[in-house]
Amino acid sequence: MRHDLEKERVRIKGPALERCRAIDAEAKRITVELLQIEEPIDAQIKTEERRIEEERTAVARAEQARLDAEVAAAKKAEEDKLAVERAELARWREELAAGERAAREAAEAAAKIERAGLARRRAELDAAEAESRARIDAAARQGRLAFKEAD
């Protein structure tokens, strides 16, 4: 009975399976025809998408290059400005150093003049002292001579 049941199932199902195979075969045939239509269109779409992406990338690269150029120009301008400021600072330092040298030289010259004046004044005082001693000595000699003569 089991064998009979299986035979009957196969007999009943046979036309349905044959119909399913026919449907599957027709679906495959239609799919192949659709793919023949779709694939060229899909390739065109993909080509166009790549072209659009390349254009977008080119625009982005151009914009990045423009921005990089602007940044480089701004950096160069800032560096130039800093170079001018550094040169100005160097000039100010040199002027300051020259002023300090001039002040030091003037102070040294003033000190030299003052030392010369002090030396001259000392020489004058020494000469005056020597003259005073000479007068005192002369007066003392005269006093001794006068004392000897009075004796």
N, CA, C and O of each residue as an XYZ file, in Angstrom:
604
protein
N       0.808     -1.166      0.000
C       0.000      0.000      0.000
C       0.882      1.272      0.000
O       0.591      2.284     -0.639
N       1.876      1.149      0.696
C       2.791      2.289      0.737
C       3.384      2.489     -0.643
O       3.513      3.620     -1.113
N       3.742      1.401     -1.289
C       4.327      1.507     -2.636
C       3.290      2.040     -3.616
O       3.612      2.828     -4.505
N       2.096      1.624     -3.457
C       1.035      2.098     -4.342
C       0.810      3.592     -4.145
O       0.598      4.344     -5.096
N       0.862      3.994     -2.883
C       0.679      5.428     -2.565
C       1.785      6.267     -3.221
O       1.524      7.333     -3.778
N       2.977      5.783     -3.146
C       4.118      6.518     -3.721
C       3.970      6.590     -5.226
O       4.227      7.645     -5.805
N       3.564      5.510     -5.889
C       3.387      5.500     -7.338
C       2.299      6.496     -7.734
O       2.449      7.231     -8.710
N       1.203      6.517     -6.973
C       0.103      7.425     -7.275
C       0.549      8.877     -7.103
O       0.205      9.736     -7.914
N       1.289      9.136     -6.081
C       1.800     10.506     -5.833
C       2.677     10.935     -6.984
O       2.527     12.054     -7.474
N       3.580     10.100     -7.434
C       4.492     10.404     -8.533
C       3.675     10.631     -9.791
O       3.966     11.570    -10.532
N       2.636      9.792    -10.076
C       1.808      9.929    -11.261
C       1.043     11.260    -11.235
O       0.969     11.950    -12.252
N       0.472     11.623    -10.069
C      -0.312     12.848     -9.966
C       0.620     14.069    -10.037
O       0.308     15.081    -10.663
N       1.713     13.940     -9.406
C       2.640     15.078     -9.304
C       3.425     15.269    -10.601
O       3.900     16.377    -10.847
N       3.582     14.266    -11.425
C       4.365     14.324    -12.656
C       3.997     15.487    -13.551
O       4.879     16.268    -13.908
N       2.701     15.646    -13.945
C       2.355     16.769    -14.811
C       2.651     18.111    -14.133
O       3.040     19.068    -14.802
N       2.467     18.186    -12.802
C       2.744     19.449    -12.084
C       4.243     19.746    -12.126
O       4.651     20.887    -12.342
N       5.062     18.705    -11.917
C       6.524     18.899    -11.973
C       6.949     19.305    -13.374
O       7.804     20.175    -13.541
N       6.346     18.671    -14.392
C       6.667     19.019    -15.768
C       6.288     20.457    -16.042
O       7.030     21.185    -16.701
N       5.129     20.875    -15.537
C       4.687     22.260    -15.701
C       5.648     23.198    -14.976
O       5.977     24.260    -15.504
N       6.105     22.831    -13.777
C       7.076     23.658    -13.009
C       8.381     23.785    -13.780
O       8.964     24.867    -13.848
N       8.843     22.677    -14.364
C      10.093     22.717    -15.150
C       9.914     23.641    -16.350
O      10.814     24.412    -16.683
N       8.788     23.568    -16.979
C       8.511     24.426    -18.132
C       8.475     25.890    -17.704
O       8.993     26.763    -18.399
N       7.852     26.148    -16.542
C       7.802     27.530    -16.024
C       9.210     28.018    -15.709
O       9.572     29.143    -16.054
N      10.018     27.163    -15.045
C      11.404     27.542    -14.709
C      12.225     27.800    -15.969
O      12.986     28.766    -16.026
N      12.074     26.943    -16.980
C      12.818     27.112    -18.229
C      12.420     28.419    -18.906
O      13.280     29.158    -19.385
N      11.110     28.708    -18.945
C      10.636     29.956    -19.555
C      11.152     31.159    -18.774
O      11.534     32.171    -19.364
N      11.163     31.049    -17.452
C      11.661     32.145    -16.615
C      13.147     32.381    -16.900
O      13.595     33.526    -16.969
N      13.909     31.291    -17.067
C      15.341     31.429    -17.384
C      15.517     32.086    -18.740
O      16.373     32.956    -18.899
N      14.722     31.685    -19.714
C      14.822     32.264    -21.053
C      14.497     33.764    -21.010
O      15.195     34.575    -21.619
N      13.450     34.113    -20.297
C      13.057     35.523    -20.186
C      14.133     36.304    -19.443
O      14.455     37.434    -19.812
N      14.689     35.697    -18.393
C      15.762     36.352    -17.621
C      16.961     36.624    -18.509
O      17.542     37.707    -18.435
N      17.347     35.668    -19.349
C      18.478     35.860    -20.268
C      18.189     37.018    -21.207
O      19.056     37.861    -21.432
N      16.984     37.071    -21.757
C      16.634     38.158    -22.669
C      16.630     39.506    -21.934
O      17.100     40.518    -22.456
N      16.086     39.490    -20.705
C      16.079     40.738    -19.922
C      17.498     41.198    -19.592
O      17.806     42.389    -19.640
N      18.362     40.225    -19.252
C      19.759     40.568    -18.948
C      20.445     41.159    -20.178
O      21.260     42.074    -20.060
N      20.108     40.625    -21.372
C      20.702     41.169    -22.588
C      20.280     42.622    -22.793
O      21.019     43.416    -23.375
N      19.095     42.959    -22.314
C      18.632     44.345    -22.411
C      19.213     45.181    -21.258
O      19.655     46.312    -21.459
N      19.202     44.605    -20.051
C      19.599     45.348    -18.844
C      21.110     45.608    -18.774
O      21.534     46.698    -18.392
N      21.914     44.615    -19.139
C      23.360     44.742    -18.942
C      23.945     45.936    -19.694
O      24.726     46.676    -19.095
N      23.619     46.172    -20.968
C      24.163     47.368    -21.629
C      23.692     48.665    -20.948
O      24.454     49.621    -20.808
N      22.427     48.669    -20.532
C      21.906     49.856    -19.844
C      22.632     50.035    -18.511
O      23.030     51.142    -18.148
N      22.798     48.917    -17.783
C      23.508     48.973    -16.500
C      24.947     49.449    -16.706
O      25.461     50.245    -15.920
N      25.589     48.962    -17.759
C      26.964     49.393    -18.046
C      26.992     50.889    -18.350
O      27.896     51.596    -17.904
N      25.997     51.379    -19.116
C      25.929     52.815    -19.408
C      25.706     53.617    -18.128
O      26.317     54.666    -17.921
N      24.830     53.112    -17.285
C      24.561     53.812    -16.010
C      25.827     53.856    -15.164
O      26.174     54.899    -14.609
N      26.510     52.732    -15.067
C      27.740     52.687    -14.264
C      28.809     53.599    -14.853
O      29.525     54.279    -14.119
N      28.915     53.612    -16.194
C      29.873     54.504    -16.851
C      29.544     55.961    -16.536
O      30.434     56.751    -16.222
N      28.275     56.307    -16.620
C      27.850     57.679    -16.322
C      28.095     58.016    -14.840
O      28.538     59.118    -14.512
N      27.808     57.071    -13.967
C      28.057     57.301    -12.540
C      29.546     57.519    -12.274
O      29.917     58.389    -11.485
N      30.407     56.723    -12.939
C      31.869     56.909    -12.791
C      32.286     58.283    -13.308
O      33.088     58.979    -12.688
N      31.713     58.664    -14.480
C      32.050     59.974    -15.038
C      31.627     61.088    -14.081
O      32.385     62.031    -13.854
N      30.435     60.985    -13.526
C      29.951     61.997    -12.576
C      30.842     62.015    -11.330
O      31.182     63.083    -10.821
N      31.212     60.845    -10.849
C      32.084     60.765     -9.663
C      33.458     61.364     -9.966
O      34.032     62.067     -9.135
N      33.978     61.083    -11.160
C      35.279     61.648    -11.544
C      35.195     63.177    -11.640
O      36.107     63.884    -11.213
N      34.088     63.676    -12.207
C      33.900     65.132    -12.274
C      33.837     65.734    -10.867
O      34.464     66.753    -10.577
N      33.056     65.068     -9.998
C      32.935     65.550     -8.620
C      34.306     65.537     -7.931
O      34.669     66.478     -7.225
N      35.048     64.467     -8.147
C      36.382     64.361     -7.567
C      37.304     65.437     -8.134
O      38.087     66.040     -7.400
N      37.209     65.676     -9.442
C      38.039     66.708    -10.071
C      37.700     68.082     -9.498
O      38.589     68.887     -9.222
N      36.399     68.340     -9.320
C      35.978     69.620     -8.734
C      36.506     69.732     -7.304
O      36.999     70.784     -6.896
N      36.398     68.642     -6.551
C      36.887     68.650     -5.166
C      38.400     68.864     -5.134
O      38.913     69.608     -4.298
N      39.110     68.202     -6.054
C      40.572     68.390     -6.105
C      40.918     69.826     -6.475
O      41.828     70.422     -5.899
N      40.186     70.376     -7.439
C      40.440     71.760     -7.843
C      40.166     72.713     -6.682
O      40.930     73.650     -6.447
N      39.087     72.473     -5.967
C      38.757     73.322     -4.810
C      39.829     73.186     -3.733
O      40.241     74.174     -3.125
N      40.277     71.948     -3.503
C      41.334     71.730     -2.508
C      42.622     72.428     -2.944
O      43.320     73.027     -2.125
N      42.930     72.346     -4.231
C      44.128     73.020     -4.741
C      44.004     74.528     -4.560
O      44.970     75.192     -4.184
N      42.805     75.076     -4.830
C      42.577     76.514     -4.640
C      42.745     76.897     -3.173
O      43.379     77.900     -2.846
N      42.164     76.078     -2.295
C      42.290     76.356     -0.849
C      43.743     76.248     -0.402
O      44.223     77.067      0.382
N      44.443     75.221     -0.910
C      45.859     75.066     -0.565
C      46.658     76.274     -1.040
O      47.550     76.749     -0.337
N      46.334     76.770     -2.240
C      47.034     77.948     -2.768
C      46.742     79.171     -1.902
O      47.639     79.968     -1.627
N      45.481     79.322     -1.471
C      45.136     80.451     -0.599
C      45.881     80.359      0.723
O      46.407     81.356      1.217
N      45.925     79.156      1.299
C      46.637     78.954      2.569
C      48.115     79.246      2.378
O      48.739     79.898      3.216
N      48.681     78.762      1.266
C      50.105     79.002      0.998
C      50.367     80.495      0.825
O      51.368     81.012      1.321
N      49.469     81.188      0.123
C      49.640     82.631     -0.076
C      49.524     83.371      1.250
O      50.297     84.291      1.521
N      48.570     82.976      2.067
C      48.411     83.615      3.384
C      49.633     83.346      4.251
O      50.116     84.235      4.953
N      50.126     82.119      4.198
C      51.320     81.762      4.980
C      52.524     82.567      4.496
O      53.310     83.065      5.302
N      52.662     82.691      3.170
C      53.781     83.460      2.602
C      53.672     84.917      3.025
O      54.666     85.538      3.402
N      52.460     85.459      2.960
C      52.261     86.859      3.359
C      52.607     87.037      4.832
O      53.234     88.028      5.208
N      52.203     86.090      5.662
C      52.508     86.166      7.100
C      54.014     86.047      7.333
O      54.581     86.765      8.156
N      54.654     85.134      6.601
C      56.102     84.981      6.731
C      56.819     86.255      6.279
O      57.783     86.689      6.911
N      56.339     86.855      5.176
C      56.934     88.108      4.708
C      56.765     89.206      5.750
O      57.691     89.971      6.022
N      55.569     89.272      6.329
C      55.289     90.274      7.366
C      56.213     90.055      8.563
O      56.775     91.004      9.109
N      56.360     88.787      8.963
C      57.243     88.480     10.092
C      58.699     88.818      9.762
O      59.443     89.291     10.622
N      59.096     88.574      8.519
C      60.468     88.901      8.113
C      60.696     90.405      8.212
O      61.746     90.847      8.677
N      59.714     91.191      7.775
C      59.826     92.655      7.877
C      59.910     93.066      9.348
O      60.723     93.911      9.724
N      59.054     92.453     10.173
C      59.070     92.789     11.601
C      60.392     92.389     12.243
O      60.934     93.121     13.071
N      60.912     91.214     11.854
C      62.213     90.785     12.401
C      63.315     91.760     11.983
O      64.181     92.114     12.783
N      63.269     92.189     10.715
C      64.274     93.142     10.234
C      64.163     94.453     11.005
O      65.173     95.053     11.374
N      62.919     94.897     11.245
C      62.698     96.127     12.008
C      63.227     95.971     13.432
O      63.869     96.876     13.966
N      62.955     94.819     14.039
C      63.472     94.567     15.393
C      65.006     94.553     15.397
O      65.637     95.092     16.306
N      65.589     93.938     14.382
C      67.054     93.906     14.295
C      67.604     95.329     14.153
O      68.621     95.677     14.752
N      66.909     96.146     13.344
C      67.349     97.533     13.182
C      67.238     98.283     14.508
O      68.132     99.040     14.885
N      66.121     98.060     15.210
C      65.948     98.724     16.515
C      67.015     98.270     17.507
O      67.560     99.072     18.266
N      67.305     96.964     17.486
C      68.354     96.456     18.394
C      69.701     97.102     18.065
O      70.452     97.492     18.959
N      69.991     97.209     16.764
C      71.255     97.822     16.352
C      71.295     99.282     16.769
O      72.313     99.769     17.260
N      70.163     99.990     16.566
C      70.120    101.393     16.991
C      70.288    101.501     18.500
O      70.992    102.384     18.989
N      69.643    100.606     19.235
C      69.768    100.607     20.693
C      71.214    100.330     21.099
O      71.771    101.008     21.963
N      71.812     99.319     20.459
C      73.204     98.989     20.763
C      74.112    100.171     20.411
O      75.037    100.488     21.159
N      73.845    100.827     19.265
C      74.655    101.988     18.880
C      74.463    103.112     19.895
O      75.426    103.777     20.276
N      73.220    103.327     20.335
C      72.962    104.347     21.347
C      73.658    104.019     22.661
O      74.225    104.898     23.311
N      73.610    102.746     23.045
C      74.300    102.327     24.271
C      75.807    102.515     24.132
O      76.469    102.972     25.064
N      76.355    102.157     22.949
C      77.798    102.363     22.728
C      78.135    103.844     22.797
O      79.125    104.239     23.413
N      77.286    104.674     22.145
C      77.540    106.117     22.156
C      77.451    106.656     23.582
O      78.266    107.486     23.987
N      76.456    106.182     24.346
C      76.316    106.640     25.730
C      77.512    106.194     26.550
O      78.040    106.960     27.356
N      77.945    104.942     26.342
C      79.108    104.428     27.078
C      80.357    105.226     26.700
O      81.151    105.605     27.562
N      80.519    105.476     25.383
C      81.686    106.245     24.941
C      81.633    107.671     25.491
O      82.653    108.228     25.897
N      80.420    108.258     25.500
C      80.276    109.610     26.050
C      80.588    109.614     27.537
O      81.244    110.527     28.038
N      80.112    108.582     28.247
C      80.395    108.492     29.687
C      81.891    108.312     29.920
O      82.476    108.912     30.822
N      82.498    107.466     29.079
C      83.948    107.256     29.213
C      84.702    108.552     28.915
O      85.658    108.898     29.610
N      84.258    109.273     27.862
C      84.910    110.543     27.515
C      84.714    111.550     28.643
O      85.637    112.284     28.998
N      83.487    111.580     29.213
C      83.232    112.505     30.325
C      84.079    112.130     31.525
O      84.628    113.000     32.201
N      84.187    110.834     31.792
C      85.016    110.389     32.921
C      86.477    110.733     32.665
O      87.200    111.126     33.580
N      86.906    110.582     31.419
C      88.296    110.906     31.071
C      88.548    112.405     31.262
O      89.571    112.824     31.804
N      87.569    113.198     30.793
C      87.689    114.652     30.963
C      87.702    115.004     32.450
O      88.488    115.841     32.894
N      86.824    114.356     33.209
C      86.761    114.628     34.652
C      88.064    114.210     35.324
O      88.575    114.924     36.186
N      88.607    113.046     34.930
C      89.885    112.608     35.504
C      90.994    113.586     35.137
O      91.861    113.903     35.951
N      90.946    114.067     33.863
C      91.961    115.036     33.447
C      91.799    116.330     34.257
O      92.784    116.930     34.686
N      90.541    116.752     34.459
C      90.292    117.961     35.260
C      90.755    117.762     36.694
O      91.359    118.649     37.298
N      90.460    116.574     37.232
C      90.903    116.288     38.603
C      92.426    116.245     38.682
O      93.020    116.734     39.643
N      93.050    115.658     37.667
C      94.520    115.596     37.659
C      95.101    117.000     37.558
O      96.077    117.328     38.232
N      94.484    117.840     36.697
C      94.960    119.218     36.567
C      94.765    119.964     37.892
O      95.649    120.690     38.347
N      93.584    119.767     38.502
C      93.306    120.441     39.781
C      94.284    119.958     40.844
O      94.781    120.747     41.648
N      94.560    118.636     40.843
C      95.520    118.091     41.803
C      96.895    118.701     41.555
O      97.606    119.064     42.491
N      97.256    118.807     40.275
C      98.558    119.403     39.958
C      98.585    120.850     40.425
O      99.587    121.313     40.971
N      97.487    121.563     40.211
C      97.411    122.959     40.674
C      97.526    123.021     42.188
O      98.249    123.854     42.734
N      96.793    122.118     42.868
C      96.860    122.099     44.341
C      98.257    121.727     44.811
O      98.779    122.314     45.759
N      98.869    120.734     44.135
C     100.247    120.344     44.503
C     101.196    121.503     44.285
O     102.080    121.760     45.102
N     101.002    122.218     43.148
C     101.861    123.372     42.868
C     101.618    124.460     43.908
O     102.567    125.076     44.393
N     100.360    124.700     44.252
C     100.038    125.717     45.259
C     100.608    125.309     46.599
O     101.139    126.139     47.336
N     100.496    124.004     46.920
C     101.055    123.530     48.193
C     102.570    123.683     48.200
O     103.158    124.101     49.197
N     103.202    123.335     47.061
C     104.659    123.467     46.976
C     105.056    124.931     47.101
O     106.055    125.250     47.747
N     104.286    125.819     46.492
C     104.556    127.255     46.573
C     104.378    127.741     48.007
O     105.170    128.529     48.523
N     103.285    127.231     48.649
C     103.057    127.625     50.047
C     104.179    127.129     50.920
O     104.652    127.866     51.786
N     104.618    125.911     50.725
C     105.732    125.372     51.525
C     107.002    126.183     51.262
O     107.775    126.492     52.169
N     107.183    126.514     49.973
C     108.383    127.299     49.647
C     108.320    128.643     50.346
O     109.343    129.096     50.861
N     107.155    129.315     50.391
C     107.018    130.613     51.080
C     107.219    130.438     52.577
O     107.879    131.237     53.241
N     106.602    129.324     53.100
C     106.770    129.074     54.535
C     108.232    128.831     54.842
O     108.767    129.354     55.820
N     108.889    128.022     53.988
C     110.319    127.737     54.199
C     111.142    129.025     54.077
O     112.069    129.259     54.853
N     110.784    129.862     53.082
C     111.505    131.121     52.897
C     111.268    132.028     54.088
O     112.193    132.692     54.557
N     110.031    132.064     54.586
C     109.724    132.905     55.742
C     110.444    132.369     56.959
O     110.939    133.132     57.789
N     110.499    131.029     57.062
C     111.199    130.441     58.208
C     112.681    130.756     58.119
O     113.297    131.036     59.148
N     113.275    130.722     56.952
C     114.694    131.043     56.798
C     114.942    132.501     57.137
O     115.907    132.840     57.822
N     114.070    133.345     56.654
C     114.239    134.770     56.952
C     114.107    135.012     58.444
O     114.809    135.826     59.044
N     113.144    134.242     59.027
C     112.970    134.402     60.473
C     114.202    133.930     61.210
O     114.595    134.560     62.191
N     114.824    132.852     60.783
C     116.040    132.363     61.425
C     117.187    133.331     61.189
O     117.984    133.581     62.092
N     117.278    133.880     59.974
C     118.351    134.839     59.670
C     118.149    136.103     60.509
O     119.098    136.671     61.048
N     116.912    136.515     60.601
C     116.644    137.716     61.397
C     116.947    137.424     62.838
O     117.421    138.311     63.548
N     116.697    136.218     63.305
C     116.963    135.853     64.692
C     118.470    135.763     64.899
O     118.971    136.153     65.953
N     119.190    135.261     63.921
C     120.644    135.163     64.025
C     121.258    136.563     63.987
O     122.226    136.820     64.704
N     120.753    137.421     63.220
C     121.288    138.772     63.136
C     120.934    139.523     64.405
O     121.706    140.368     64.859
N     119.871    139.253     64.940
C     119.460    139.932     66.167
C     120.263    139.361     67.323
O     120.305    139.986     68.383
N     120.818    138.361     67.197
C     121.588    137.723     68.243
C     122.925    138.280     68.267
O     123.748    137.874     69.088
